[in-house]
Amino acid sequence: MSRIALGIIGLGAMGTEMLRVACEHADHDVRIAADPDPGARLRAASAHPGVTVVADAAELFDEGLDAIYIATPPRLHADLATRALDAGMAVFCEKPLAIDLADGERMVAAAQHGPATGLNFALSDRAAVLEVERAIRAGELGEVVSVEIRLAFPQWPREFQQDATWLAHGRGRIPARGLLALRLCHRQACRRAHARVVIGHATGRRRWQ
């Protein structure tokens, strides 16, 4: 079986971790990574000298890749993902899928005729989530009309997210963690349920509903 030729776009906290893990995985051939930040590129190139590191993500589309991983700010997801899918690449994208409904719908439409796609819901395999899903499937909870998820962090946004202004601010937008509640509702056909996420930090709480 041939190795998967992989490119990575975005070398922040998530992209850097994915780069490390993918480089250590026997089934992946990480050929190229992109980020506009010189510091991020320097760190990646120093840690992984066998990977080409560039500033412009457009260069990935000339590398004959099998798949790309997108870890950019969400406003960039749609253009990158649809271009990759149109080029026949598989796409693994960080959450949230998009911050605009039209962009999300455009990505879903492109995925209909593209190869494999995936969205990284990092908490979906945690014991608490799996137990809730099991109980819903077993009918132990009756009709679910409300889902509330509480997450506590020493600070929010966390230190590595301080530059992610789309996460820290953005009135009216659903935070990445809030998407877990919505996904849980959708996966278990609780589509009439009310979902709320409460994120706790040192100075108080913020709620999204």
BAFI-3210 file (N, C-alpha, C; in Angstrom, 3 decimals, decimal comma, padded with zeros to 6 digits):
// residues 209
n [1|2|3|4|5|6|7|8|9|10|11|12|13|14|15|16|17|18|19|20|21|22|23|24|25|26|27|28|29|30|31|32|33|34|35|36|37|38|39|40|41|42|43|44|45|46|47|48|49|50|51|52|53|54|55|56|57|58|59|60|61|62|63|64|65|66|67|68|69|70|71|72|73|74|75|76|77|78|79|80|81|82|83|84|85|86|87|88|89|90|91|92|93|94|95|96|97|98|99|100|101|102|103|104|105|106|107|108|109|110|111|112|113|114|115|116|117|118|119|120|121|122|123|124|125|126|127|128|129|130|131|132|133|134|135|136|137|138|139|140|141|142|143|144|145|146|147|148|149|150|151|152|153|154|155|156|157|158|159|160|161|162|163|164|165|166|167|168|169|170|171|172|173|174|175|176|177|178|179|180|181|182|183|184|185|186|187|188|189|190|191|192|193|194|195|196|197|198|199|200|201|202|203|204|205|206|207|208|209]
n.u [000,837|000,618|002,053|000,294|000,285|000,668|-000,356|-000,095|-001,921|-001,542|000,079|-000,284|-001,174|-002,704|-002,063|000,711|000,923|-000,403|001,339|003,612|002,650|001,799|004,193|005,456|003,990|003,716|002,225|001,992|003,230|004,476|004,693|004,694|004,157|002,309|002,319|001,648|003,125|006,365|007,758|006,370|006,875|009,652|009,945|008,649|010,187|012,653|012,079|011,242|013,017|012,793|010,478|008,979|008,538|006,441|005,274|002,949|-000,144|-001,145|000,828|000,663|-001,127|000,129|001,588|000,823|-000,644|-002,294|-003,972|-005,075|-004,611|-006,379|-005,775|-006,255|-007,357|-010,935|-012,323|-010,977|-011,344|-013,312|-012,601|-010,103|-010,697|-012,674|-011,247|-009,276|-010,854|-012,026|-009,772|-009,386|-008,392|-008,360|-009,835|-009,149|-010,389|-010,116|-012,370|-014,327|-016,437|-017,079|-017,558|-019,619|-022,784|-023,230|-020,656|-020,244|-022,227|-021,283|-018,949|-019,997|-021,404|-019,284|-018,044|-019,680|-018,983|-016,361|-013,384|-012,614|-013,684|-013,325|-014,048|-012,517|-013,564|-012,489|-013,232|-015,078|-014,632|-014,361|-014,880|-017,164|-018,802|-019,251|-020,655|-023,005|-024,073|-024,466|-026,447|-028,540|-029,062|-029,915|-032,300|-032,564|-032,827|-035,159|-037,086|-034,887|-034,558|-032,895|-029,491|-026,581|-023,301|-020,521|-017,452|-014,289|-011,566|-008,301|-007,853|-009,544|-009,712|-007,364|-003,769|-002,341|-004,167|-004,419|-004,006|-006,041|-008,427|-010,933|-011,938|-011,855|-013,500|-016,083|-019,122|-022,198|-021,359|-020,824|-018,768|-015,902|-015,992|-018,677|-019,799|-019,645|-021,826|-023,940|-023,334|-023,650|-026,393|-027,313|-026,204|-027,561|-030,131|-031,520|-032,835|-034,601|-033,780|-032,577|-029,508|-026,679|-023,600|-021,286|-018,530|-016,040|-013,799|-011,050|-012,067|-014,800|-017,782|-018,802|-021,610|-023,030|-025,845]
n.v [-001,188|002,196|005,163|007,921|010,956|013,909|017,253|020,160|022,876|025,738|026,393|026,688|025,983|023,554|022,718|022,402|020,307|018,271|018,053|017,012|014,497|013,277|013,114|011,170|008,963|005,906|005,544|007,952|010,446|013,299|016,026|018,810|021,946|024,846|028,260|031,663|032,992|033,881|033,001|030,673|029,091|028,811|027,376|024,972|024,080|023,692|021,654|019,632|018,829|017,442|018,190|020,358|023,744|026,445|029,821|030,434|028,997|028,200|026,871|024,236|023,024|022,250|020,034|017,420|016,064|013,648|014,254|016,939|018,704|021,055|023,750|026,412|029,813|029,842|031,370|030,985|028,395|027,482|028,296|027,043|024,317|023,697|024,148|022,177|019,831|020,008|019,548|016,916|016,003|014,475|015,803|016,919|018,739|021,335|022,104|025,053|024,099|026,260|029,833|031,068|030,584|030,287|029,682|027,240|025,664|025,690|024,202|021,713|021,065|020,795|018,593|016,537|015,533|015,040|013,312|011,486|013,084|014,903|016,157|017,608|016,736|016,938|016,162|014,175|011,507|011,166|009,767|010,701|011,783|009,532|007,927|009,402|009,307|006,542|006,136|007,642|006,274|003,867|004,541|005,366|007,915|009,016|011,425|013,698|017,004|019,039|019,929|020,382|021,425|021,621|023,140|023,575|025,742|026,910|029,438|031,373|032,573|029,822|029,841|029,253|030,046|032,753|034,531|033,953|035,619|035,217|033,228|034,159|036,360|037,806|038,293|036,549|034,326|030,813|029,153|026,962|024,811|024,812|023,675|020,986|020,331|020,827|018,988|016,588|016,642|016,467|014,027|012,152|012,454|014,391|016,756|018,711|019,583|021,846|023,434|024,219|025,693|026,051|027,772|027,824|030,021|031,763|034,278|034,241|033,293|032,412|032,133|030,332|029,905]
n.w [000,000|-000,913|000,511|002,001|000,444|001,947|002,716|004,767|005,928|007,686|010,596|013,339|016,732|016,438|013,807|013,984|015,813|014,385|012,229|013,494|014,430|012,042|010,628|012,060|011,507|009,870|007,554|006,271|004,091|004,565|002,690|002,308|003,953|004,943|005,976|006,655|008,579|009,497|011,794|012,549|010,321|010,493|012,887|012,181|009,996|011,218|013,026|011,343|008,986|006,597|005,376|003,079|003,640|003,262|002,496|001,094|000,709|-001,723|-003,077|-002,339|-003,995|-006,251|-005,856|-006,224|-004,239|-002,100|-000,028|002,144|005,204|006,983|008,988|009,467|010,342|010,644|008,673|006,347|005,595|003,696|001,017|000,707|001,191|-000,764|-003,101|-002,887|-002,880|-005,410|-006,844|-006,466|-004,045|-000,804|002,170|005,395|007,928|010,361|013,074|013,649|010,853|009,158|009,433|008,366|006,968|004,196|003,262|004,572|003,359|000,771|001,044|001,800|-000,519|-002,355|-001,267|-002,002|-004,464|-004,198|-002,888|000,131|003,169|006,249|009,555|012,312|015,224|018,174|020,771|020,581|021,056|023,736|027,017|028,406|026,397|024,784|026,577|026,998|024,408|024,195|026,163|025,102|022,702|023,788|024,821|027,423|028,367|027,553|025,676|024,410|025,181|025,810|025,779|027,569|027,869|029,933|030,276|031,727|032,029|032,984|031,940|029,430|026,181|025,822|026,452|024,055|022,234|022,124|020,026|018,351|017,379|016,283|017,837|020,459|020,418|018,475|018,304|018,501|017,171|017,092|019,392|018,964|020,803|021,444|019,251|019,665|021,269|019,497|017,506|018,895|019,334|016,679|015,728|017,253|016,502|017,889|017,115|017,825|020,188|022,712|022,748|024,736|025,612|028,222|029,099|031,379|033,113|034,693|035,339|035,155|033,318|030,004|027,925|025,250|023,202]
ca.u [000,000|001,432|001,852|-000,566|001,008|-000,111|000,058|-000,714|-002,071|-001,739|001,047|-000,521|-001,118|-003,226|-001,296|002,032|000,770|-000,701|002,577|004,453|002,067|001,789|005,566|005,829|003,091|004,310|001,384|001,920|004,391|004,195|005,585|004,743|003,304|002,257|001,827|002,191|003,924|007,755|008,146|005,782|007,606|010,977|009,803|008,303|011,326|013,698|011,666|010,987|013,811|012,422|009,221|009,063|007,690|006,266|004,373|001,715|-000,849|-001,407|001,875|000,305|-001,970|000,992|002,464|000,291|-000,977|-003,502|-004,845|-004,575|-005,176|-006,556|-005,806|-006,191|-008,558|-012,097|-012,790|-010,243|-011,614|-014,130|-011,854|-009,064|-011,294|-013,335|-010,206|-008,662|-011,811|-012,141|-008,535|-009,352|-007,721|-009,139|-009,688|-009,410|-010,468|-010,397|-013,631|-015,630|-016,382|-017,056|-018,232|-020,659|-023,625|-023,007|-019,388|-020,452|-023,004|-020,394|-018,053|-020,782|-021,681|-018,048|-017,738|-020,542|-018,327|-014,951|-013,009|-012,920|-013,623|-013,506|-013,966|-011,867|-014,238|-011,497|-013,788|-016,177|-014,323|-014,161|-015,754|-018,439|-019,601|-019,649|-021,664|-024,261|-024,587|-024,960|-027,692|-029,581|-029,408|-030,600|-033,595|-032,574|-033,051|-036,417|-036,908|-033,909|-035,004|-031,868|-028,129|-025,690|-021,935|-019,732|-016,014|-013,565|-010,164|-007,698|-008,126|-010,192|-009,069|-006,136|-002,581|-001,964|-005,241|-004,557|-004,047|-007,217|-009,478|-012,224|-012,404|-012,012|-014,523|-017,025|-020,452|-023,181|-020,803|-020,740|-017,379|-015,586|-016,468|-020,131|-020,193|-019,777|-023,206|-024,787|-023,048|-024,265|-027,827|-027,555|-025,864|-028,536|-031,466|-032,185|-032,761|-035,453|-033,218|-031,922|-028,106|-025,975|-022,267|-020,802|-017,085|-015,609|-012,405|-010,707|-012,783|-016,234|-018,287|-019,509|-022,569|-023,561|-027,026]
ca.v [000,000|003,401|006,125|009,058|012,210|014,847|018,628|020,787|024,325|026,321|025,825|027,127|024,901|022,301|022,319|021,949|018,977|017,326|017,854|016,094|013,152|012,725|012,779|009,955|007,876|005,175|005,580|009,300|011,110|014,733|016,634|020,265|022,634|026,269|029,224|032,980|033,531|033,426|032,253|029,330|028,343|028,490|026,289|023,727|023,649|023,222|020,384|018,620|019,263|016,729|018,743|021,680|024,690|027,619|030,848|030,496|027,708|027,843|025,966|022,844|022,471|021,840|018,990|016,077|015,474|012,839|014,821|018,078|018,997|022,505|024,230|027,864|030,444|029,291|032,142|030,523|026,983|027,169|028,432|026,014|022,982|023,484|024,038|020,858|018,816|020,112|019,002|015,479|015,665|014,276|016,969|016,810|020,146|021,654|022,748|024,846|023,955|027,616|030,792|031,659|029,505|030,104|028,974|025,858|024,988|025,527|023,087|020,480|020,777|020,324|017,266|015,528|014,931|014,875|012,078|011,446|014,325|014,723|017,344|017,161|016,938|016,300|015,652|013,246|010,148|011,158|008,833|011,328|011,897|008,189|007,432|010,097|008,739|005,193|006,240|008,119|005,168|002,836|005,047|005,545|009,313|009,501|012,426|014,709|018,344|020,015|019,430|021,407|020,959|022,551|022,944|024,499|025,939|027,936|030,705|031,212|031,493|029,320|030,600|029,070|030,571|034,179|035,270|033,524|036,568|034,673|032,369|034,928|037,371|037,409|038,172|035,849|033,134|029,650|028,769|025,606|023,825|024,758|022,811|019,619|020,155|020,748|017,719|015,533|016,684|016,017|012,612|011,316|012,835|015,255|018,020|019,723|019,880|023,125|023,166|025,331|025,385|026,976|027,676|028,504|030,439|032,349|035,522|034,120|032,356|032,898|031,136|030,411|029,045]
ca.w [000,000|-000,998|001,583|001,680|000,263|002,755|002,909|005,932|005,804|009,010|011,534|014,713|017,717|015,902|012,641|014,416|016,407|013,316|011,475|014,257|014,448|010,684|010,248|012,775|011,099|008,755|006,357|005,729|003,524|004,659|001,705|002,315|004,921|004,634|006,952|006,310|009,665|009,396|012,979|012,468|009,290|011,006|013,864|011,484|009,183|012,123|013,629|010,308|007,830|005,380|004,865|002,471|004,367|002,406|003,008|000,312|000,649|-003,123|-003,553|-002,058|-005,050|-007,360|-005,333|-006,468|-002,944|-001,941|001,000|002,899|006,517|007,063|010,371|009,379|010,877|009,948|007,516|005,170|005,353|002,524|-000,235|000,649|001,105|-002,052|-004,129|-002,745|-003,314|-006,871|-007,407|-006,214|-002,790|000,409|003,043|006,825|008,303|011,756|013,375|013,000|009,409|008,610|010,302|007,528|006,459|002,763|003,098|004,973|002,324|-000,388|001,348|001,760|-001,926|-002,976|-000,731|-002,612|-005,627|-003,897|-002,177|001,557|003,941|007,686|010,393|013,539|016,506|019,037|022,017|020,319|021,511|025,185|027,714|028,753|025,177|024,378|027,518|026,689|023,160|024,470|026,911|024,179|021,799|024,560|025,252|028,873|028,724|027,006|024,625|024,802|024,790|026,143|025,946|028,099|028,072|030,747|030,144|032,591|031,700|033,841|031,271|028,124|025,435|026,405|026,072|022,661|021,391|022,364|018,761|017,581|017,727|015,875|018,925|021,682|020,272|017,449|018,881|017,703|016,542|017,982|019,592|018,524|021,776|021,374|018,145|020,162|021,703|018,310|016,830|019,684|019,030|015,312|015,580|017,922|016,008|018,876|016,398|018,453|021,504|022,958|023,083|025,365|026,113|029,239|029,213|032,588|033,213|035,982|035,629|034,978|032,324|028,824|027,463|023,889|023,104]
c.u [000,879|001,093|001,005|000,283|000,170|000,514|-000,706|-000,742|-002,421|-000,834|000,955|-000,456|-001,557|-002,412|000,075|001,962|000,468|000,535|003,479|003,943|002,119|003,187|006,036|005,017|003,616|003,515|001,332|003,269|004,074|005,189|005,759|003,776|003,387|001,728|002,434|003,122|005,361|008,212|007,620|006,519|008,986|010,918|009,534|009,485|012,451|013,360|011,531|011,721|013,459|011,153|009,474|008,077|007,636|005,296|003,005|001,066|-001,119|-000,374|001,540|-000,456|-001,174|001,877|001,966|-000,077|-002,230|-004,499|-004,213|-005,314|-005,207|-006,710|-005,618|-007,333|-009,770|-012,559|-012,097|-010,601|-012,284|-013,336|-010,805|-009,655|-011,930|-012,308|-009,549|-009,587|-011,981|-010,911|-008,389|-008,635|-008,741|-008,851|-010,049|-009,302|-010,713|-011,794|-013,362|-015,489|-016,251|-017,713|-019,342|-021,458|-023,370|-021,702|-019,533|-021,209|-022,160|-019,440|-018,779|-021,076|-020,449|-017,711|-018,567|-019,866|-016,825|-014,655|-013,345|-012,784|-013,822|-013,369|-013,489|-012,629|-013,427|-012,077|-014,815|-015,903|-014,066|-015,230|-017,127|-019,361|-020,111|-020,743|-023,013|-024,880|-025,155|-026,324|-028,838|-030,034|-030,216|-031,973|-033,693|-032,934|-034,390|-036,164|-035,967|-034,354|-033,970|-030,523|-027,275|-024,336|-021,181|-018,260|-015,313|-012,090|-009,588|-007,867|-008,763|-010,203|-007,757|-004,918|-002,256|-003,021|-005,360|-004,647|-005,264|-008,400|-010,858|-012,817|-012,712|-013,177|-015,554|-018,413|-021,389|-022,656|-020,668|-019,276|-017,168|-016,111|-017,990|-020,622|-020,345|-021,201|-024,136|-024,578|-023,696|-025,763|-028,099|-027,304|-026,926|-029,969|-032,244|-032,309|-033,671|-034,900|-032,570|-030,499|-027,466|-024,602|-021,871|-019,311|-016,650|-014,137|-012,223|-011,576|-014,280|-016,600|-018,849|-020,412|-022,931|-024,748|-027,460]
c.v [001,247|004,354|007,296|010,320|013,328|016,231|019,227|022,294|024,897|025,644|026,493|025,928|023,562|021,812|021,789|020,555|017,934|017,035|016,858|014,665|012,513|012,320|011,485|008,745|007,219|005,274|006,944|009,796|012,605|015,473|018,134|020,820|024,130|027,084|030,584|033,560|033,009|032,607|030,836|028,481|027,925|027,344|024,956|023,194|023,096|021,853|019,272|019,014|018,561|017,237|020,126|022,612|026,004|028,605|030,801|029,122|027,265|026,866|024,502|022,203|022,066|020,660|017,572|015,350|014,612|013,500|016,069|018,160|020,514|022,926|025,749|028,486|030,049|030,064|031,707|029,096|026,716|027,225|027,337|024,624|022,729|023,364|022,663|019,751|018,834|019,535|017,510|015,060|015,357|015,444|016,596|018,226|020,306|022,244|024,199|024,773|025,311|028,541|031,513|030,520|029,239|029,360|027,505|025,070|024,753|024,354|021,756|020,083|020,221|018,910|016,171|014,828|014,738|013,552|012,179|012,812|014,015|016,043|016,898|017,582|016,207|015,690|014,536|011,822|010,079|010,305|009,438|011,417|010,528|007,631|008,102|009,520|007,343|005,252|006,721|006,995|004,096|003,285|005,316|006,967|009,855|010,483|013,523|016,071|019,410|019,317|020,581|020,781|022,021|022,175|023,985|024,539|026,991|029,337|030,411|032,541|031,054|030,021|030,471|029,616|032,096|035,000|034,917|034,407|036,083|033,803|033,185|035,889|036,898|037,207|037,445|034,595|032,016|029,283|027,319|024,558|023,709|023,861|021,363|019,349|020,007|019,429|016,557|015,478|016,075|014,528|011,706|011,711|013,632|016,663|019,088|020,150|021,254|022,826|024,407|024,854|026,468|026,752|028,495|028,878|031,233|033,561|035,433|033,122|033,102|031,776|031,405|029,470|028,920]
c.w [000,000|000,145|001,085|001,594|000,874|002,767|004,074|005,731|007,167|010,019|012,905|015,635|017,132|014,714|012,997|015,023|015,339|012,479|012,187|014,184|013,063|010,234|010,911|012,335|009,824|007,460|005,689|005,226|003,508|003,774|001,880|003,359|004,651|005,799|006,602|007,375|009,610|010,609|012,966|011,447|009,786|011,995|013,171|010,689|010,050|012,694|012,596|009,023|006,526|004,730|004,264|003,176|003,592|003,048|002,356|000,192|-000,783|-003,657|-003,304|-003,205|-006,289|-006,989|-005,580|-005,191|-003,010|-000,999|001,597|004,230|006,653|008,518|010,397|010,197|010,036|008,724|006,223|004,771|004,004|001,230|-000,376|000,453|-000,254|-003,174|-004,078|-003,243|-004,825|-007,564|-007,122|-004,949|-001,699|001,345|004,481|007,372|009,797|011,897|013,760|011,491|008,742|009,624|009,561|006,901|004,987|002,500|003,473|003,933|001,076|-000,173|001,275|000,315|-002,618|-002,524|-001,386|-003,775|-005,396|-003,219|-000,691|002,218|005,411|008,408|011,769|014,794|017,577|020,306|021,817|020,781|023,012|025,863|028,008|027,545|024,752|025,289|027,267|025,421|023,375|025,159|026,020|023,258|022,513|025,035|026,735|029,294|028,252|025,877|025,119|024,280|025,123|026,307|026,453|028,359|028,856|030,644|031,011|032,198|032,656|033,263|029,928|027,400|026,107|025,807|024,591|021,702|021,467|021,079|017,908|017,936|017,306|016,972|020,174|021,624|019,251|017,989|017,928|017,035|017,564|018,160|019,203|019,490|021,748|020,269|018,588|020,608|020,510|017,579|017,570|019,408|017,658|015,156|016,170|017,592|017,045|018,288|016,968|019,803|021,524|023,406|023,680|025,808|027,108|029,384|030,415|032,529|034,498|036,339|035,425|033,902|031,125|028,355|026,005|023,810|021,654]
res [m|s|r|i|a|l|g|i|i|g|l|g|a|m|g|t|e|m|l|r|v|a|c|e|h|a|d|h|d|v|r|i|a|a|d|p|d|p|g|a|r|l|r|a|a|s|a|h|p|g|v|t|v|v|a|d|a|a|e|l|f|d|e|g|l|d|a|i|y|i|a|t|p|p|r|l|h|a|d|l|a|t|r|a|l|d|a|g|m|a|v|f|c|e|k|p|l|a|i|d|l|a|d|g|e|r|m|v|a|a|a|q|h|g|p|a|t|g|l|n|f|a|l|s|d|r|a|a|v|l|e|v|e|r|a|i|r|a|g|e|l|g|e|v|v|s|v|e|i|r|l|a|f|p|q|w|p|r|e|f|q|q|d|a|t|w|l|a|h|g|r|g|r|i|p|a|r|g|l|l|a|l|r|l|c|h|r|q|a|c|r|r|a|h|a|r|v|v|i|g|h|a|t|g|r|r|r|w|q]
***
